[in-house]
Each structure stands twice: as C-alpha cells, then as structure tokens.
Amino acid sequence: MEGTVIIADDDISIRTVLTQAVSRAGCRVKATGALSTLWRWIEDGEGDALILDVILPDGDALDMLPAIGKKRPELPVIVISANNTMLTTIRANKSGAYEYFPKPFEIRDILGVLSKALSSRAQKMHSLSTDIRNERVGDNSSGLPLVGRSQSMQEIYRVIARLVNTDLTVMLIGASGTGKQLVARALHDFGNRKEQAFISINLAAIPDEQIEIELFGSRNIKNGKNYEGKFELAEGGTLFLDEVGEMPFSVQTRLLRVLQVQDGEYSKSGIQGEMSSNVRIISSTQSDLKTAIGSGKFREDLFFRLNVIPVVLPLLNERTEDIPELCNFFFQQCVADGLPEKSLTSKSMDLLKEQIWRGNVRELRNFVQRLVVLSPDEVIADDLVKEQLNLFSEKRGGEELEAVEGLSASVEKHLIRYFELHGNLLPPNGLYNRILKEIEYPLISLALNAAKGNQLKAAKLLGINRNTLRKKVSELHINVSQLKKMM
C-alpha cells in the first residue's frame, strides 16, 4: 500500500496499534485524537484515506462526515466505533463511510479494506443520502428497533445499512421469534419509502381462500363496495409478506405476474382492467423453500424473484452475549407500560445464557415480562428465575450425562440439538470456531481454577505454552484475578 492515512481516535492505544500496522503496510500516518485537528488536515488536503472513530472528545465524528465528504469527495473514510448499534452502522453508511467496523476489530480486516480504499479512492462505495445530510439520527438505545452488539447482529446491521436506500427485494430467513418483522420494519423506516405506508400480512394466519382478496382486493358487484387489498394499501411504500411459504400455489402465480411486470400490474376481483403497483416487497420464511420447490408446493421462478437478497437471522442461542442487553431493553419496555422497575443479578443473567430459547428473542421477552409481574422485589431473586426456568425451559447442555458417557458423545448430543434448532436451514458460517470456543472456555477456566490462578501451572496442566494460555485468557475474557480471590 502507498499513501498517507489519517487516524483519528481518542484512545491512544488504538491509535498506536493502527499506526504501527498501517506503517508496516507501507503507508505514512498522521494521527490525532481531536476533531479540530482532523478538520484542519482535511481543509489542508492532507491524507489519502481516513480511519475515523465516532466519538471524540470535541464532538461526534459522524456529524462531521457529510462536511468531510463535501470538502473531500475523493477521500475514503473507514469508520470504527465502540458504540456498535444498528443506528451507528446506518448513520455511518448514510453519511458516506467507505466501510464501518465495530470495536473490537481485526487489524487484518482494517488493512484489507484500507488497501481497496486506497486503490480506488476516486470512487465511493456508498452514496450519501440527501435525507441524512441535514439530519442527525440519534443514538437513543430505547428507540432502536433491534437490540444486540454481537458479531452476528453486526452483520445484520451492515446488511440493513446497505439495503435501506434501495428497492431491492429482500427475503428474511429465520426461526420464529428472531425478529424478521423488526428487520423488515427497519428497512422501511430508514429507507427512501419511510414517509409511505408499511403494510404487513401474515400469510400463515389467513385462510387460503381469503389470501388472494387480502393481497389484491375486490369489489362487490351487487353493492359496488370496494375492498382495498394490501398492495393498494402499501402503494408507494413497503409490503411485508410474512411466512410467504404458506401462500397457496394459485396466489403464487398472481404474485409472480405482479413482480414480472414493470409497473407491477394486477387486477382486483370483480373489476375489469389492471391496476399498477409501486411497492417494495420484503418477504420472510422460517421454512426451507427449496424443499417446498422440490415437492411442487412453491414456484421456483417466484422464489428467485423474492430471494434477490437473502438475509439469515441468527438464533438467540447463537448470540447469547446479547441477552443482558435484551433483558435490560425489555425491562425498560415494561416500565414504559406502567410496570415497576426491575433488574436481574449477574447470576440470573448467567442462568438465562445457559438456556435453549426455542422461541428466540420473543420467548425471552415473554419470560422477562413474567418475571416483572411475579417478582415482589426490585432485584429479582435468583430462586424465582430458577423456578420459572424449570417450568418451561431447558438447559443448553440437556439432561445430566451419565458418568459412562464421554465428552465426544456429549458434544455430539449438543451439536445434534443445535442443528435441530435450525430445522431445514443451515446454521451461520463459522461453526467450527464457535464450538471450539465453547469447549475452550470451561477447559481453561477449570484448569486455572485447579492451579489456583497460577498460569504457569495451568499451562503445564493443559500442555500448552504459557503465552498461548495468556492469549486464550484474553480472547475468552477469563477473569484470572477473580479466580485467585476465590482460592
């Protein structure tokens, strides 16, 4: 790589690490922790690329990003932030960022994007939205349509950010309770059609013979009464087809025709002539439509029309690190609904992380609401949490293993259940490393516990290098000092 890279971050350790990495890659570096200094360099024409933290001591960098883009339209900006919410991702994308990385990030990923940015700096990956130039989107977490900072949710936020200002047809794939409608709503509310209607129809909840009328409308020939269908109600906006796999074959044919015709023409029952439709279609499914295609229950040509951009939503058990934030969000919702303020102990949070949530986020929300109603205390007792979990839930590890059963068999049972949770869908990529991480954490924690927190002894016990152990402790966020206190 060649060129000058500006690094703006108030964390001196991050500035140092990035400066060293970018310098080793062959670039010159100018680093600062202040927006005022950064803007002076921008006005002076400094830099061929910019790595920019969102929150700096003298302001919000994303507020300045449109001005940077106007002053230096050729300058690619890579945004990094510890405030890794969906709105931060969308703001960065809409404000003209070349790429966005939540903290913590991999240096190699930053360098890879930086290399591409420098080689094509005359072009911008993302266009600025005229709506966002004079409007700041707030970071009020209570107003977020989606909650979670896990890696899997970061990927969802990135996809949403890239799709909000397009009219591309999107198919949301995920189990019940994973938030498909929330994602559909976010695509609408932050997109070009946000001023128009968002209309949702759950095709699994409507009798087959009624679906066609619900979608396309009708007119009673006798009294001339007009019934507006969902396409008509969603004109200019977004139509969300929830559980599209439940659509009757005859209606699939009509929907395909609407999607095939340039102006989206369709006809109402009882009316002569065609009506034009201007709607964005977002659909969802929790079933494997390819299996339905193979059995002749779903049209393959319609599938390809709807599946232009597939987005797979993760199960809650694939992002258990989001459970504390989700619980706090649901507690806030309960307060807004007039219920008393409650909270959970860290021990109870750990219990929730150990459960299999077959109903995903929706099931967790219902569970939190039940705790709020049942608990007489502001801090919900651990015993109440255990009692309620035992009533309806099951632990991720399943039943107690008999002593004769080996680790391999235990892991196999866990994986079988894990695959079953996805039904006919494949789990997200990266399964190998996720499973190894789950095994490593208790292995290393227990080894350190047995060695009374002595890392040298624990490393010998495990048969690994001490530096390797230190790296694993850091990666897995194992609190060694806490282990020593317990001895």
N, C-alpha and C positions, 0 to 999 in steps of 0.2 A: 504494500500500500504506500501511496505517496500523498502528501498534502499536509495541511495544518488542521488539527482538530481542537475545537474549543470544548472544554469540560467545565460545566457549571453545576456544582453540588456543594452544599454547606457541610457535608460530612467529610472531614479531611482524610479519613481512612479510605473512603470510596474514591475520592479524588486521587489519592496516592496510587491505589491499585490500578485504576483505569489509566492514569498517566503512564505507569510503568508498562502496562500491557500494550497500550497504543504506541508508545515509543519503541518497544521491541518489535512491533509490527512494521516499523519504518516511517512513522508519521511524526511531525513536530506537534507539540502540545502546548496550549495555553489554558491554564486552569484558574478558576475563580470560585468564590462562594457567595457572590453578590450579583443581583440583577443589574445594579447600576453599572458595575464594571463590564458585565456582559454586553449591555446595550451600547456602551462606548465602543467596544470592539466591533459590534455589529455595524454601527454607523461608520466606523473607520474601514469597513470592508475586510476585516480580519476573518480568517477561518474558511475552510472548505467543507467542514461538517461540524455539527454541534451535538454534543451529548448533554442533555438538559434534565436536571432534577425538577420536579414540580414545585415543591415548597422550599423557598429560600428565605433567609431572614428578612429581606426587604420586599417580599411580595410573592404572589402566585405566578409562576412562570408561564402557565397556560394562558393567563390573561395577556401576557406579552407576545405569545406565539403568533397571533394574527399580524401584529405590527412587525415582527421579525420577517414573516412571510411577505409582507408588502414591501419592506425595505430591501430584503434579500431573497427574492423568489427562487433563486437557484440553490440556496443553502439547505441541504437536507438536515432535519432535526430528529434525533433519536431521543425520545422521552423516557426517563426512568422515574419510578415513584414507589415509595413505601405505602402510599395511600391507594392500594390496588383494588379499588372498587370498580364496578361496571361503569359508573359515570365518569370516573377518571379516564378509563380507556376510551370511552366515547368522546369526551372532551379533547383528549389528545389527538384522536383520529380526525375529528371535525375541525380542529384548529390548525391542521396542516402537518401533523407529525409524520415523518417518514416511517417510523416504527415506534412501538411502545413496549417497554419491558417492565414488569413488576419486580420489585425487590423482594427477596434476593434473586439475582440473575446469574447466569453462567457467562464468564468473560468471553468464552469462545463464541457464544451466540451474539454478543455485542460486536465482536470483531468481524464475524461473518456478515452481519448486516452493514456494519461500517464500511467494509470493503465494497459491497454492492453500491452503497450510497455514494461513495467517492468516485466510483467508475461511471456512474450515471447521474451525476449531480445536476445536470441540466434539466432533468425530468423529475417530476414529483410523483411519488407513489400514490398519494391521496390528494384529491382536490379539496379546496376549502369550501365549506358550506356557507352561503351568504347569510343564512339564518343565525349562524353562531358568531359571525364577525362582531356584532354589537350586542351579543347576549352572553352572559356568563351563566353556565349551568352550575348550580350549587352542589355542594358535597354533603348535603344533609342525609345521613345514612338512613334515617327513619323514612325518607321518601323513596328509597331505592326499590325498584320492582323486583330485583334479585339480590340475594344476600350470599356472601361467601368470598373468601380470598384464596381458596385452594388452587392448585395448578390447573385442575380440570375446569374450574369455573373461570379462571383467567382465559383459557382457550375459548370458552363460550363468549366471554366479553369481547374478545378480539373479533370473533366471527360477527357478532352483532354490530360492532363498530364499523366493520367493512360493508355490512349489508343495509344499514339504516337508510342511506341515501340512494338506494337502488330500488327498482321494481321487480327484481328477480324473484321467481317463485321458490319458496323455501319449504322443505319438509322437515319437521321436527320429530325425531325418533327417540323414544324413551319410555320407561315404565310409568305406570300410574303414580302421580304424586311427585314427579321430578321437576315440574314447573314448565311444562310445554306452553300452557296458555300465557304464563308470565313472560316467556321469551317472545311469543307472538305479539303480545301487547307492547313490549319494549321496542320491537322492530317497528311497530306502528307509531308509538308515542314519540320516538326520537327521529322519525323519518320525515320525508317530504310530504306525506299524506296526513300528518298529525292533526291538521285542522279539520279533517273529514272524519266520517264515521268508522269505528272499528266494530264489526259485526261478527259474532261467534255463533257457530251452530255445532252442537254435539250430535253427530250422526248416529251414534250408538244409542241415543236416548229417544229417537223418533221412530215410529212405526215405518216400515219400508214403504208402504203405500202413500205415506204422507210426505216423504223426503223431497220428492220432485216438486210438490207445491211449495214446500218451505223454502226451497232454493230459488225457484223461478217464478213463484207467484201464480195467481189465477184470477179469473173474472167470472162471476156467476152470470150466466146467460140470461136467467129469468129476471133478476133484480138489478143487474148491471154493477153489483158491488165488486170493488176491486180489492184484491188481497196482495199486498206487496211482499215479494219474496226477498230472501236475504241478499241476492245480487242487486236488486233495486235499492234496498236499504243501505247497502255498502257503497253505492255509487261514488266514485272519486276517492274512496278510502280503501280499507283492508277487509277482506273476508277470510275468516279463520275457520277452516274445515277440520274440526276436532274429530279424531277417530275416523279418518277418511276410509280406512279399510272396511268399515261397516256399511259403506254405500252400496245399494243394490246395483246389479250389473246394468240394468236399463238406464239408471240415472248416470252411471259412469259414462255411458255413450253420449248423453246430452252434455255433460260437463266437458268431455273431450272436445266436442264440437265448439263450445264456447272458447276453450283455450286455443283451438286451432285457428279460429277466425280472427283476423287482425283487430277488428273492432269489438270482439267479444260478443257477437250477436247471439241472442236466444229468444225464444218465444214463450209467452205466458199461456197457460191452459185456458182455453175458451176465447183466445184473442187471435185474430188474423194478423199476420205481419211479424216482423222481427224488431227486437229492442237491442240497442247497443249497450255494452257494459264496459266501464273503465274502473276495474278494481284490481288490487294486488291480492294474489292468492297465497295464503300460508296454510299448510295442512299439517296434521300430526297423526302419528300412529304409534301404538305400543306393540303391534304385531309385525311379523315378518311378511311384508307384502310380496316378496319374491316367492315365498311358499304359496301364497294366495294366487299368484300369477301361474305357478306351475299346476295348481289344481283347477285353474279356469275360473276362479272367483274374482279375479281382479285383472283389468285390462293392462297389458304390458305397455301399450302406447300411452295410456293415461299416466301410468307410473312414471314414465320418462318425462312427461310434461310437468308433473308435480314435483319430481325429485331432482330439480335442476341444482339446488344447493341443499344437500342433506346435512342436518345438524344433529348429532347424537348427544343427548343429555345424560350426564353421569348419575348413577345411583347414589343415594345418600351414603351408603356404606363404602363408596369409593372416595368420599371426601369428608371423612369423619372429623377432620380438623376444623370444618366449618360449623360443627354442631354447637359450640359455645356461642358463636356469633348469631346463629339462627335462633337459639333459645332466647338470647337477650332481645332479639328483634321481636319474637313472639310475646315476650313479657311486656315490651313497650306497646304492642298492639292491644294486649289485654287492658293495660292502664287506659289507653285511648277509648276503650269500650266501656269504661267505668268500673273495672275490676281493680282490686287493691294491688299495690306494687309488690312483687315477689322476686326472689332470686334463688339460685342453687349454689350449693357448696362445690368446691373443686372435686370432692369425692363423688358427688352425684353426677357431675359432668363426665367424669371418667366412666361411670356406670352406663351413661347414655351412649358413650362412644363404643362400648362393648356389645351393643345390641344389634340385631339384624332388623332393620327398618324396612319391612316388605312394602309398606305404604309410602316409603321415602319421606320427603320433606313434609308432605301433607299429614302423614301419620305422626311425625314428630311434633308438628304444630298442635294437633289434637291432644297429644299427650301433655304438652306444656299447659294447654288451656285447662285440662282436667286437674293438673297439679295446683294451678292457681285457685281453682274453685274449692278443692278439697283441703288445702293447707290452711290451718288457722294462724300460722306464723309467717312473718315476713321472709325469713330464710327457711325455705322448705326443708323439712327434716329428711335425712338420708334414708331413714326407715320407711317413710312414706313413698319415696322414689322406688326403693326396692320392692315394696309391696305392690305398687302399681305395675312395675315392670314384670313381676312374676305373674300378674293376672292375664297379660295378653302377649307378652313379647318373649323372645328367645335370644340367648347369648350367641355371639358370633362363633364361639368355639363349639357350640352344640352341647350335647349331653356329656357328662363326665366320662372320660375314657377309662376303660378297664386297664389295670396295670400291665396286662399282657400285650396291649396294643402299642405298637411302636410309633415313633414320630412320623415316619413315612405314611403310615395308614391315617394318622391324624391329619396331616397336611392334605392327603388325598380327599378325605371327607370334607375338609374345608373348601377345597377347590371345586369339588362336585357341587356343593351347595352354592358356591359363588357363581358357577356357570348357570345353575338352575335359576338364580335370581334374574338373569338376563333373558330367560326364555329362549326364543329363537335368534336373538341378537347376540353378536359377539361383544365381549367386554371391551373397554377402551384399550388402545395400544399401550405397551409398557408394563404388561402384567408380570413379566419375569422380575424386573427390578422392584415392583411393588411387593411381591411375595417375599423376595429376599429381605427387603427392609422390615417386613412384619416379623420375620424369623430372627433377624439380627438384633432387633431392639431388646426382646426378653433375654436372648442369649447373652448379650454383652452386659445388660443391666444385672442379671443374676450372677454373672462371673465377677463383676465389680463388687457386688454385694458380698459374695463369698470371700473375696480378697479384702474386704473391709475398706473398699475405696482405693486400695493400692494398685495403681495402673500397671506397674511393672509386674507384680504378681498375677494380675488378671490377664495380661498379655501372654505370660508364660502358660497360664492355665488354658487359654484359648489356642495357644500355638501360633500366635501371630506377632509381628513386630510391634514394639511399643508405639512407634509413630503411626502405624496403621490403626492401632487402637484409638489413639488420640483423634485421628481423623474421623473414625467412626463415631466416637462420642460426640464430636462437634456436629457431624451430619445428622445424627439421630436425636440431637438436643437432649442428651442424657445428663442429668444434674449430678455430677460426681460429688460435689460438696455436700449435697443433701444426703447422699449415701453414707458419707463419713459421719454426719451428725447422727444418723440412725444407729451407728455401731455402739 
